[in-house]
Amino acid sequence: MKYKNIVILANTGIGDFVRATSALSLIRQYDKNIEITLITCNRYVDLIDKSLNINKIITANNKYYSNYNRFIRTFYKLFWSIKNLKYFYKKDAFLFLDISMFFAIIVKYLYRIKNIIGPDNFSFGYNIPNSSSKFYTIAVKMPKDADRDSVIMRYQMITRFVFPTYNLCLPVLPNTKHLKDKILNLMGKTNKYKIVISPCGSVPWRRFDTQFLKDLILKLNNLYDITFFIAGNSKADKECCLKLLNLIKQENVDIRNIVGETSLLELKELFYNTDLLITVDTGTYHIAATTSVPIISVHSGVFPENSGAISSKVIPLCSYRECAPCGLKLFKTKFVCKNPLCVKDITSEMVIDKVTDILSSKIKES
């Protein structure tokens, strides 16, 4: 069936949105004329490249859409759904890249969209049924082992079911060359190598221990002429950075706190002007993966085969403990891991070995 207009839901984390742009690109390459209405978070609008030619963008306020208070979150979603009814009513199709029981019910019974398409199983875990798929008209069959299934490939499998194309697309973000002067001014005068560290993900076990970072930075500082930048935008990033700076304030290290100093697009331009990113699995990592910067990524809770970026510049580190992955447990039970050994398994020596490989190749190139 050929659709004239389609609504797409892509409204979870930053990393998921960046990866979802690969599916948007795939649709636009297949059909330049189809009308695309995108539902996403207000924080991500600047990340939408003009080449995707999205006809209409309807945003939800992340402060309320993802609020920890369930009553506030549900009330806001219901109000938002009724307010925006005119944009979605009886569209040709609704494509779920994100799983949402709430929107599945709204789309079927309020928006009256006849063609509702989404995945038949959950985005991590082994063959966990997507309970909201009972409201779909088409549940697209996904690989059973989602823990070993790239999210980017899942998005494109769903998209290719609707649009019969064999193309593959990588995530695409807007050009940021116009931000170069601003970023260089922010960075200031630096040493020979510039390394960015993104310390915190969205959950406690996707965060570097500050003692680990101290050990890593001091060892690297003894080996190379480096300026370190601590980047990110979350409250956890700020707290980690301040604690780290306090730990090494007596050391002779050129380390700079730029947490909260950049927009998401400015963060992208930052990576074009640095030599390396060392990061946990976070939105910063996925933004960086759309650039040419080498990345050393430490994964916990979810395997890199699932949550990792598709890039030859990425070196993923993961311990693959027996208790991992625990992403599904988090979702189902609100489980909190108080002793994330999977992160502690990755030693500073393991990271330094990879840094040495990357910087050595840069020396040869120069």
Backbone hydrogen bonds in HBPLUS format (Angstrom, degrees):
<---DONOR---> <-ACCEPTOR-->    atom                        ^
c    i                          cat <-CA-CA->   ^        H-A-AA   ^      H-
h    n   atom  resd res      DA  || num        DHA   H-A  angle D-A-AA Bond
n    s   type  num  typ     dist DA aas  dist angle  dist       angle   num
A0035-GLU N   A0004-LYS O   2.95 MM  31  6.23 175.9  1.95 149.9 149.0     1
A0006-ILE N   A0035-GLU O   2.89 MM  29  6.31 156.1  1.95 171.2 179.1     2
A0037-THR N   A0006-ILE O   2.95 MM  31  6.28 163.9  1.98 160.1 163.2     3
A0007-VAL N   A0093-ALA O   2.87 MM  86  6.28 160.4  1.91 148.4 154.2     4
A0095-LEU N   A0007-VAL O   2.69 MM  88  6.05 168.2  1.70 168.5 171.7     5
A0008-ILE N   A0037-THR O   2.87 MM  29  6.29 156.9  1.92 164.0 170.5     6
A0039-ILE N   A0008-ILE O   2.85 MM  31  6.10 170.0  1.86 170.4 169.9     7
A0009-LEU N   A0095-LEU O   3.12 MM  86  6.49 161.4  2.16 166.7 168.7     8
A0097-LEU N   A0009-LEU O   3.42 MM  88  5.96 154.3  2.50 146.4 153.6     9
A0010-ALA N   A0039-ILE O   2.98 MM  29  6.07 174.6  1.99 169.5 170.5    10
A0017-PHE N   A0013-GLY O   2.95 MM   4  6.23 155.5  2.01 150.0 157.3    11
A0018-VAL N   A0014-ILE O   2.91 MM   4  6.21 163.4  1.94 157.7 161.8    12
A0019-ARG N   A0015-GLY O   3.06 MM   4  6.29 161.5  2.09 147.1 152.0    13
A0020-ALA N   A0016-ASP O   2.85 MM   4  6.05 141.2  2.00 141.3 153.0    14
A0020-ALA N   A0017-PHE O   3.01 MM   3  4.85 117.6  2.41  90.4 106.8    15
A0021-THR N   A0017-PHE O   3.16 MM   4  6.52 130.6  2.42 145.4 156.6    16
A0021-THR N   A0018-VAL O   3.21 MM   3  5.46 142.6  2.36 100.6 110.6    17
A0022-SER N   A0019-ARG O   3.14 MM   3  5.75 155.4  2.20 111.7 118.5    18
A0023-ALA N   A0020-ALA O   2.98 MM   3  5.36 129.8  2.24 107.0 119.0    19
A0024-LEU N   A0020-ALA O   3.18 MM   4  6.60 156.0  2.24 149.1 156.1    20
A0025-SER N   A0021-THR O   2.93 MM   4  6.02 155.3  1.99 141.4 147.9    21
A0026-LEU N   A0022-SER O   3.04 MM   4  6.20 146.9  2.15 134.6 143.6    22
A0027-ILE N   A0023-ALA O   3.03 MM   4  6.34 155.1  2.10 149.1 154.4    23
A0028-ARG N   A0024-LEU O   3.01 MM   4  6.27 165.5  2.03 149.8 153.8    24
A0029-GLN N   A0025-SER O   2.90 MM   4  6.07 151.9  1.98 148.4 155.6    25
A0030-TYR N   A0026-LEU O   3.12 MM   4  6.26 146.1  2.24 138.6 147.4    26
A0030-TYR N   A0027-ILE O   3.10 MM   3  5.14 119.9  2.48  94.2 109.3    27
A0031-ASP N   A0027-ILE O   2.90 MM   4  6.15 161.6  1.93 158.6 163.0    28
A0055-ASN N   A0036-ILE O   3.06 MM  19  5.36 121.2  2.42 134.4 150.7    29
A0056-LYS N   A0036-ILE O   3.20 MM  20  6.63 152.6  2.28 154.4 155.2    30
A0038-LEU N   A0056-LYS O   2.83 MM  18  6.29 160.1  1.87 163.9 167.4    31
A0058-ILE N   A0038-LEU O   2.83 MM  20  6.09 166.0  1.84 163.5 168.4    32
A0040-THR N   A0058-ILE O   3.15 MM  18  6.55 155.4  2.22 148.4 155.5    33
A0060-ALA N   A0040-THR O   2.90 MM  20  6.24 142.4  2.04 145.0 156.1    34
A0044-TYR N   A0041-CYS O   3.06 MM   3  5.64 159.1  2.10 118.3 124.1    35
A0042-ASN N   A0060-ALA O   2.97 MM  18  5.73 150.3  2.06 156.5 151.4    36
A0047-LEU N   A0044-TYR O   2.87 MM   3  5.34 151.6  1.95 115.4 124.8    37
A0048-ILE N   A0045-VAL O   3.14 MM   3  5.64 167.3  2.16 119.4 121.2    38
A0052-LEU N   A0049-ASP O   3.09 MM   3  5.78 160.2  2.13 116.8 122.5    39
A0053-ASN N   A0050-LYS O   2.95 MM   3  5.43 152.6  2.03 112.4 120.9    40
A0064-TYR N   A0061-ASN O   3.04 MM   3  5.76 141.0  2.20 119.2 127.4    41
A0065-TYR N   A0061-ASN O   2.81 MM   4  5.83 175.2  1.81 162.4 162.9    42
A0066-SER N   A0062-ASN O   3.15 MM   4  5.55 163.7  2.17 131.3 135.0    43
A0067-ASN N   A0064-TYR O   3.25 MM   3  4.81 168.7  2.27 102.4 102.7    44
A0073-ARG N   A0069-ASN O   2.96 MM   4  6.16 167.7  1.97 159.6 163.6    45
A0074-THR N   A0070-ARG O   2.90 MM   4  6.01 164.9  1.92 150.4 154.0    46
A0075-PHE N   A0071-PHE O   2.91 MM   4  6.00 166.0  1.93 151.9 156.4    47
A0076-TYR N   A0072-ILE O   2.94 MM   4  6.02 161.7  1.97 148.5 153.8    48
A0077-LYS N   A0073-ARG O   3.06 MM   4  6.26 163.0  2.09 146.4 151.1    49
A0078-LEU N   A0074-THR O   2.99 MM   4  6.18 157.8  2.04 149.7 155.6    50
A0079-PHE N   A0075-PHE O   2.95 MM   4  6.14 166.9  1.97 152.5 156.2    51
A0080-TRP N   A0076-TYR O   2.78 MM   4  5.92 165.3  1.80 155.3 160.1    52
A0081-SER N   A0077-LYS O   2.89 MM   4  5.98 154.9  1.95 142.3 149.1    53
A0082-ILE N   A0078-LEU O   3.12 MM   4  6.36 159.4  2.17 150.9 154.9    54
A0083-LYS N   A0079-PHE O   2.95 MM   4  6.08 163.4  1.97 151.8 157.2    55
A0084-ASN N   A0080-TRP O   3.06 MM   4  6.17 148.8  2.16 147.3 154.1    56
A0085-LEU N   A0082-ILE O   3.27 MM   3  5.12 168.0  2.29 106.6 108.2    57
A0087-TYR N   A0084-ASN O   3.03 MM   3  5.68 149.9  2.12 118.9 126.9    58
A0088-PHE N   A0085-LEU O   3.06 MM   3  5.53 149.9  2.16 113.5 122.0    59
A0089-TYR N   A0085-LEU O   3.00 MM   4  5.82 146.5  2.12 168.0 176.1    60
A0091-LYS N   A0088-PHE O   3.17 MM   3  5.70 146.9  2.28 144.6 135.0    61
A0090-LYS N   A0111-TYR O   2.83 MM  21  5.98 170.2  1.84 169.4 169.6    62
A0094-PHE N   A0115-ASN O   2.85 MM  21  6.36 149.6  1.95 159.3 168.8    63
A0117-ILE N   A0094-PHE O   2.91 MM  23  6.19 172.9  1.91 172.5 174.8    64
A0096-PHE N   A0117-ILE O   2.78 MM  21  6.09 172.6  1.79 166.9 169.6    65
A0104-ALA N   A0100-SER O   3.01 MM   4  6.12 146.5  2.13 142.2 152.2    66
A0105-ILE N   A0101-MET O   3.13 MM   4  6.37 155.3  2.19 151.5 155.6    67
A0106-ILE N   A0102-PHE O   3.03 MM   4  6.33 162.5  2.06 148.9 154.4    68
A0107-VAL N   A0103-PHE O   2.80 MM   4  5.79 167.0  1.81 149.5 152.9    69
A0108-LYS N   A0104-ALA O   3.23 MM   4  6.26 155.1  2.29 136.4 142.7    70
A0109-TYR N   A0105-ILE O   2.94 MM   4  6.02 172.7  1.94 157.0 159.3    71
A0110-LEU N   A0106-ILE O   2.81 MM   4  5.03 148.5  1.90 132.7 142.4    72
A0111-TYR N   A0106-ILE O   2.95 MM   5  6.35 158.6  2.00 152.6 158.1    73
A0113-ILE N   A0107-VAL O   3.30 MM   6  6.10 173.1  2.31 160.8 161.8    74
A0137-THR N   A0116-ILE O   2.92 MM  21  5.11 144.0  2.05 126.7 138.1    75
A0138-ILE N   A0116-ILE O   3.03 MM  22  6.21 162.4  2.06 164.1 159.4    76
A0118-GLY N   A0138-ILE O   3.25 MM  20  6.76 150.2  2.34 159.9 168.5    77
A0140-VAL N   A0118-GLY O   2.73 MM  22  5.85 154.7  1.79 159.8 161.9    78
A0120-ASP N   A0140-VAL O   2.89 MM  20  5.48 139.9  2.06 157.7 146.1    79
A0130-ASN N   A0120-ASP O   3.05 MM  10  5.48 168.7  2.06 126.9 124.4    80
A0122-PHE N   A0128-ILE O   2.64 MM   6  5.35 157.0  1.69 162.8 171.3    81
A0146-ALA N   A0125-GLY O   3.09 MM  21  5.52 133.3  2.31 163.3 160.9    82
A0127-ASN N   A0144-LYS O   2.67 MM  17  4.42 154.0  1.74 152.3 143.3    83
A0133-SER N   A0130-ASN O   2.95 MM   3  5.52 160.7  1.98 118.2 124.6    84
A0135-PHE N   A0132-SER O   3.08 MM   3  5.86 166.8  2.10 120.3 124.6    85
A0136-TYR N   A0133-SER O   2.99 MM   3  5.03 157.8  2.04 103.9 111.1    86
A0146-ALA N   A0144-LYS O   3.10 MM   2  5.86 122.0  2.45 109.7  93.8    87
A0148-ARG N   A0145-ASP O   3.13 MM   3  5.73 153.1  2.21 112.7 119.9    88
A0149-ASP N   A0146-ALA O   3.04 MM   3  4.62 162.0  2.08 104.7 106.0    89
A0154-ARG N   A0150-SER O   2.92 MM   4  6.28 150.6  2.01 148.9 158.1    90
A0151-VAL N   A0306-ASN O   3.08 MM 155  5.73 154.5  2.15 153.0 147.4    91
A0155-TYR N   A0151-VAL O   2.94 MM   4  6.22 167.3  1.96 156.3 158.0    92
A0156-GLN N   A0152-ILE O   3.08 MM   4  6.35 155.5  2.14 144.8 151.6    93
A0157-MET N   A0153-MET O   2.81 MM   4  5.99 145.2  1.93 145.2 154.8    94
A0158-ILE N   A0154-ARG O   3.03 MM   4  6.32 160.4  2.07 157.0 160.8    95
A0159-THR N   A0155-TYR O   3.04 MM   4  6.26 159.6  2.09 142.8 148.9    96
A0160-ARG N   A0156-GLN O   2.80 MM   4  5.90 159.4  1.84 145.4 151.0    97
A0161-PHE N   A0157-MET O   3.14 MM   4  6.27 132.4  2.38 135.7 146.6    98
A0161-PHE N   A0158-ILE O   3.24 MM   3  5.30 135.2  2.45  95.2 107.3    99
A0162-VAL N   A0159-THR O   3.04 MM   3  5.37 130.4  2.29 103.7 115.9   100
A0163-PHE N   A0159-THR O   2.85 MM   4  6.10 161.9  1.88 154.1 160.3   101
A0165-THR N   A0163-PHE O   2.67 MM   2  5.80 119.1  2.03 122.3 105.9   102
A0179-LEU N   A0176-THR O   2.91 MM   3  5.51 162.5  1.94 120.1 126.0   103
A0180-LYS N   A0177-LYS O   3.10 MM   3  5.37 168.7  2.12 114.2 117.2   104
A0183-ILE N   A0179-LEU O   3.04 MM   4  6.30 157.3  2.09 156.3 163.0   105
A0184-LEU N   A0180-LYS O   2.88 MM   4  6.11 166.3  1.89 160.8 164.5   106
A0185-ASN N   A0181-ASP O   2.96 MM   4  6.07 150.5  2.05 143.0 151.0   107
A0186-LEU N   A0182-LYS O   2.99 MM   4  6.23 148.0  2.10 139.1 148.0   108
A0187-MET N   A0183-ILE O   2.87 MM   4  6.14 156.1  1.92 153.1 159.4   109
A0188-GLY N   A0184-LEU O   2.94 MM   4  6.03 152.6  2.02 142.5 149.6   110
A0193-TYR N   A0225-ASP O   2.95 MM  32  6.16 166.4  1.97 160.5 163.7   111
A0227-THR N   A0193-TYR O   2.81 MM  34  6.23 155.0  1.87 159.5 166.5   112
A0275-ASP N   A0194-LYS O   2.83 MM  81  5.33 156.5  1.89 145.0 153.1   113
A0195-ILE N   A0227-THR O   3.03 MM  32  6.36 158.6  2.08 153.8 160.7   114
A0229-PHE N   A0195-ILE O   2.86 MM  34  6.22 153.8  1.93 154.6 158.1   115
A0196-VAL N   A0276-LEU O   2.88 MM  80  6.23 168.9  1.89 162.3 161.7   116
A0278-ILE N   A0196-VAL O   2.87 MM  82  6.30 159.6  1.91 160.8 167.2   117
A0197-ILE N   A0229-PHE O   2.75 MM  32  6.13 158.3  1.80 168.0 172.4   118
A0231-ALA N   A0197-ILE O   3.01 MM  34  6.16 159.5  2.06 146.9 153.4   119
A0198-SER N   A0278-ILE O   3.01 MM  80  6.43 156.9  2.06 151.7 159.0   120
A0208-PHE N   A0199-PRO O   2.92 MM   9  5.35 162.9  1.94 156.8 162.6   121
A0201-GLY N   A0206-ARG O   2.58 MM   5  4.87 133.4  1.79 143.8 158.8   122
A0206-ARG N   A0203-VAL O   2.98 MM   3  5.58 162.8  2.01 126.2 128.9   123
A0212-PHE N   A0209-ASP O   3.08 MM   3  5.21 119.6  2.46  98.8 113.6   124
A0213-LEU N   A0209-ASP O   3.02 MM   4  6.42 158.0  2.07 152.3 158.5   125
A0214-LYS N   A0210-THR O   2.87 MM   4  6.06 154.7  1.93 144.2 151.3   126
A0215-ASP N   A0211-GLN O   2.99 MM   4  6.18 166.1  2.01 146.7 150.1   127
A0216-LEU N   A0212-PHE O   2.88 MM   4  6.10 162.1  1.92 152.4 157.8   128
A0217-ILE N   A0213-LEU O   2.85 MM   4  5.94 169.9  1.86 153.2 156.0   129
A0218-LEU N   A0214-LYS O   3.00 MM   4  6.11 166.7  2.02 153.2 157.0   130
A0219-LYS N   A0215-ASP O   3.11 MM   4  6.20 160.5  2.15 145.8 151.2   131
A0220-LEU N   A0216-LEU O   2.98 MM   4  6.16 162.8  2.01 151.7 156.7   132
A0221-ASN N   A0217-ILE O   2.84 MM   4  5.90 151.1  1.92 144.5 153.3   133
A0222-ASN N   A0218-LEU O   3.15 MM   4  6.36 136.6  2.35 137.9 147.5   134
A0223-LEU N   A0220-LEU O   3.01 MM   3  5.06 138.0  2.19  97.6 110.1   135
A0224-TYR N   A0220-LEU O   2.90 MM   4  6.03 158.9  1.94 163.1 166.7   136
A0228-PHE N   A0254-ASP O   2.82 MM  26  6.20 166.8  1.84 163.2 164.5   137
A0256-ARG N   A0228-PHE O   2.81 MM  28  6.14 155.0  1.87 147.9 155.4   138
A0230-ILE N   A0256-ARG O   2.91 MM  26  6.26 165.0  1.94 165.4 167.9   139
A0258-ILE N   A0230-ILE O   3.03 MM  28  5.87 160.1  2.07 152.7 158.8   140
A0260-GLY N   A0232-GLY O   2.81 MM  28  6.17 156.8  1.86 164.0 157.1   141
A0238-LYS N   A0234-SER O   3.19 MM   4  6.54 156.5  2.25 146.0 151.3   142
A0239-GLU N   A0235-LYS O   3.02 MM   4  6.31 163.2  2.05 152.8 156.8   143
A0240-CYS N   A0236-ALA O   2.94 MM   4  6.05 164.2  1.96 149.8 154.3   144
A0241-CYS N   A0237-ASP O   2.92 MM   4  6.03 160.9  1.96 148.4 153.9   145
A0242-LEU N   A0238-LYS O   3.02 MM   4  6.20 166.0  2.04 152.4 155.5   146
A0243-LYS N   A0239-GLU O   3.09 MM   4  6.22 159.1  2.13 146.5 152.3   147
A0244-LEU N   A0240-CYS O   2.91 MM   4  6.08 156.8  1.96 148.4 155.3   148
A0245-LEU N   A0241-CYS O   2.87 MM   4  6.08 165.2  1.89 155.9 159.4   149
A0246-ASN N   A0242-LEU O   3.10 MM   4  6.23 149.1  2.20 139.4 147.4   150
A0247-LEU N   A0243-LYS O   3.10 MM   4  6.36 140.8  2.26 139.5 149.8   151
A0247-LEU N   A0244-LEU O   3.02 MM   3  5.07 122.9  2.36  96.1 111.0   152
A0248-ILE N   A0244-LEU O   3.16 MM   4  6.48 144.0  2.30 150.4 159.4   153
A0251-GLU N   A0248-ILE O   2.97 MM   3  5.23 157.2  2.02 110.8 118.3   154
A0261-GLU N   A0258-ILE O   3.02 MM   3  5.12 162.9  2.05 126.2 125.9   155
A0267-LEU N   A0263-SER O   2.91 MM   4  6.09 142.9  2.05 142.2 152.3   156
A0268-LYS N   A0264-LEU O   3.23 MM   4  6.58 143.4  2.37 135.5 144.2   157
A0268-LYS N   A0265-LEU O   3.07 MM   3  5.04 119.5  2.45  91.6 106.4   158
A0269-GLU N   A0265-LEU O   3.15 MM   4  6.57 156.5  2.21 148.2 153.0   159
A0270-LEU N   A0266-GLU O   2.92 MM   4  6.16 145.2  2.05 142.9 152.9   160
A0271-PHE N   A0268-LYS O   3.13 MM   3  5.50 127.1  2.43 103.3 115.1   161
A0272-TYR N   A0269-GLU O   3.12 MM   3  5.21 130.4  2.38  98.4 111.5   162
A0273-ASN N   A0270-LEU O   3.02 MM   3  5.36 148.3  2.12 105.7 115.5   163
A0274-THR N   A0271-PHE O   3.42 MM   3  5.13 167.6  2.43 104.3 102.7   164
A0277-LEU N   A0294-PRO O   3.04 MM  17  6.43 147.3  2.15 149.8 160.0   165
A0296-ILE N   A0277-LEU O   2.86 MM  19  6.27 164.0  1.89 165.7 171.3   166
A0279-THR N   A0296-ILE O   2.98 MM  17  6.36 164.8  2.01 163.7 167.2   167
A0298-VAL N   A0279-THR O   2.84 MM  19  6.28 155.8  1.90 152.2 160.4   168
A0285-TYR N   A0282-THR O   3.02 MM   3  5.39 125.2  2.33 106.8 119.6   169
A0287-ILE N   A0283-GLY O   3.04 MM   4  6.36 151.9  2.12 152.8 160.9   170
A0288-ALA N   A0284-THR O   2.94 MM   4  6.16 164.1  1.97 152.0 156.6   171
A0289-ALA N   A0285-TYR O   2.99 MM   4  6.20 140.9  2.15 139.9 150.7   172
A0290-THR N   A0287-ILE O   3.15 MM   3  5.68 161.6  2.18 112.8 118.5   173
A0291-THR N   A0288-ALA O   2.91 MM   3  5.44 162.1  1.94 120.4 124.3   174
A0295-ILE N   A0313-LYS O   2.92 MM  18  6.07 165.9  1.94 147.6 146.1   175
A0315-ILE N   A0295-ILE O   2.73 MM  20  6.03 156.8  1.78 159.6 167.6   176
A0297-SER N   A0315-ILE O   3.06 MM  18  6.22 153.1  2.14 134.2 142.5   177
A0317-LEU N   A0297-SER O   2.71 MM  20  6.00 151.5  1.79 168.4 174.6   178
A0299-HIS N   A0317-LEU O   2.90 MM  18  6.16 167.7  1.92 170.7 172.8   179
A0326-CYS N   A0301-GLY O   2.75 MM  25  4.83 124.9  2.06 117.6 134.8   180
A0327-GLY N   A0301-GLY O   3.13 MM  26  5.38 132.6  2.36 148.8 136.3   181
A0306-ASN N   A0303-PHE O   3.01 MM   3  5.49 145.8  2.13 111.0 120.1   182
A0307-SER N   A0303-PHE O   3.02 MM   4  6.32 168.1  2.03 161.4 160.9   183
A0308-GLY N   A0304-PRO O   2.75 MM   4  4.31 139.5  1.91 118.7 125.7   184
A0314-VAL N   A0311-SER O   3.33 MM   3  5.64 169.7  2.34 109.7 112.5   185
A0324-ALA N   A0321-ARG O   3.08 MM   3  5.25 154.4  2.15 104.3 112.4   186
A0330-LEU N   A0326-CYS O   3.02 MM   4  6.31 153.4  2.09 152.6 159.9   187
A0331-PHE N   A0327-GLY O   3.13 MM   4  6.44 158.1  2.18 146.1 151.0   188
A0332-LYS N   A0328-LEU O   2.90 MM   4  6.10 164.9  1.92 156.4 160.2   189
A0333-THR N   A0329-LYS O   2.93 MM   4  5.74 162.8  1.96 147.4 152.2   190
A0334-LYS N   A0330-LEU O   2.85 MM   4  4.64 134.4  2.06 131.6 136.0   191
A0341-LEU N   A0339-ASN O   2.76 MM   2  5.81 118.8  2.14 120.3 103.8   192
A0343-VAL N   A0340-PRO O   3.17 MM   3  5.77 144.4  2.30 111.9 119.7   193
A0344-LYS N   A0340-PRO O   3.43 MM   4  6.81 159.6  2.48 142.0 147.6   194
A0345-ASP N   A0341-LEU O   2.81 MM   4  5.98 132.1  2.04 148.9 160.5   195
A0346-ILE N   A0343-VAL O   3.19 MM   3  5.79 151.5  2.27 112.1 119.0   196
A0351-VAL N   A0347-THR O   3.30 MM   4  6.70 155.9  2.36 146.9 152.6   197
A0352-ILE N   A0348-SER O   2.83 MM   4  6.05 161.3  1.86 151.6 157.5   198
A0353-ASP N   A0349-GLU O   2.98 MM   4  6.15 154.3  2.05 146.7 152.2   199
A0354-LYS N   A0351-VAL O   3.06 MM   3  5.28 118.6  2.45 100.2 114.7   200
A0355-VAL N   A0351-VAL O   2.89 MM   4  6.23 155.9  1.95 152.2 160.1   201
A0356-THR N   A0352-ILE O   2.83 MM   4  6.02 160.7  1.87 153.7 158.1   202
A0357-ASP N   A0353-ASP O   3.15 MM   4  6.43 154.1  2.22 140.2 146.6   203
A0358-ILE N   A0354-LYS O   3.04 MM   4  6.31 159.6  2.08 149.7 154.6   204
A0359-LEU N   A0355-VAL O   2.85 MM   4  6.07 174.8  1.86 163.1 164.0   205
A0360-SER N   A0356-THR O   2.87 MM   4  5.77 150.8  1.95 143.1 151.7   206
A0361-SER N   A0357-ASP O   3.17 MM   4  6.30 150.0  2.26 138.7 145.6   207
A0362-LYS N   A0358-ILE O   3.17 MM   4  6.51 143.7  2.31 140.1 150.1   208
A0363-ILE N   A0359-LEU O   2.98 MM   4  6.29 147.9  2.09 143.9 152.3   209
A0364-LYS N   A0360-SER O   3.06 MM   4  6.38 154.9  2.13 146.0 152.0   210
A0365-GLU N   A0361-SER O   3.01 MM   4  6.20 153.5  2.08 141.1 148.4   211
A0366-SER N   A0362-LYS O   3.01 MM   4  6.22 147.8  2.12 143.3 151.3   212
